[in-house]
Amino acid sequence: MVDRQAAFTSTLWVDGEAVGFGLRLDLVVERGGRRFVAEVKTGSRAPDPCFPATRRQLREYAALFPDHGLLLVDMDAGQVVDVAFD
């Protein structure tokens, strides 16, 4: 593990005006020399990468961390899945 609860800031442009926002990543991990953002979920729906709220969160991470892979961790099932977008 590289980092846990890593805090980052970014900028959103609203009508041409910069608005800063923060986000906190569950985990940043490294495997085979590559870094991944790992999102940890529990429950029956949230660990599903097709669940709309989870998918949007992963999409945001993909946009903000294009050099990182994405992992979705289902803590209840003990499974880790690699997620990628077109």
C-alpha positions in Angstrom: 0.0 0.0 0.0 1.3 3.4 -1.0 -1.3 5.5 0.9 -4.6 5.2 2.8 -7.2 8.0 2.9 -5.1 10.1 0.6 -6.4 13.6 0.2 -6.3 15.5 -3.1 -7.6 18.7 -4.4 -8.7 19.6 -7.9 -10.5 22.4 -9.8 -14.0 22.5 -11.3 -14.8 25.3 -13.7 -18.3 26.8 -13.3 -19.3 29.5 -15.8 -15.6 30.2 -16.3 -14.8 30.5 -12.6 -12.5 28.1 -10.8 -14.0 26.3 -7.8 -11.7 24.1 -5.8 -12.8 20.8 -4.3 -11.3 18.0 -2.3 -11.6 14.3 -2.4 -10.3 11.4 -0.4 -9.2 8.1 -1.9 -9.6 5.0 0.1 -6.3 3.5 -1.0 -3.5 4.0 -3.4 -1.7 0.8 -4.1 1.1 -0.4 -6.3 1.3 -3.8 -8.2 3.9 -4.7 -10.7 5.3 -1.2 -10.8 1.9 0.4 -11.6 -0.2 2.5 -9.3 -3.9 2.0 -8.7 -6.7 3.9 -6.9 -8.6 1.3 -4.9 -12.1 2.1 -3.8 -13.4 0.0 -0.9 -17.1 -0.8 -0.7 -19.4 -2.9 1.5 -23.1 -3.9 1.2 -25.1 -5.5 -1.5 -25.1 -2.9 -4.2 -22.2 -0.5 -3.8 -19.5 -3.1 -4.7 -21.0 -3.5 -8.1 -19.1 -1.4 -10.6 -22.3 -1.0 -12.7 -24.2 0.5 -9.7 -24.7 4.1 -10.8 -23.2 5.9 -7.8 -20.1 3.6 -7.7 -19.7 3.8 -11.5 -19.7 7.6 -11.3 -17.2 7.7 -8.5 -14.9 5.4 -10.4 -15.3 7.5 -13.5 -14.3 10.6 -11.6 -11.2 8.8 -10.3 -10.4 7.7 -13.9 -10.6 11.3 -15.1 -8.6 12.8 -12.2 -5.9 10.0 -12.1 -5.4 9.0 -15.7 -2.0 7.4 -15.0 -3.5 5.1 -12.3 -5.5 1.9 -12.7 -8.8 1.4 -10.9 -9.6 -1.4 -8.4 -12.9 -2.0 -6.7 -12.6 -3.8 -3.4 -15.7 -5.7 -2.1 -14.9 -6.1 1.5 -17.8 -8.4 2.3 -17.0 -10.9 -0.5 -13.2 -10.5 -0.2 -12.9 -9.7 -3.9 -10.9 -7.2 -5.9 -11.8 -6.3 -9.5 -9.9 -4.3 -12.0 -12.1 -1.6 -13.6 -11.4 0.4 -16.8 -13.4 2.7 -19.0 -13.3 3.2 -22.8 
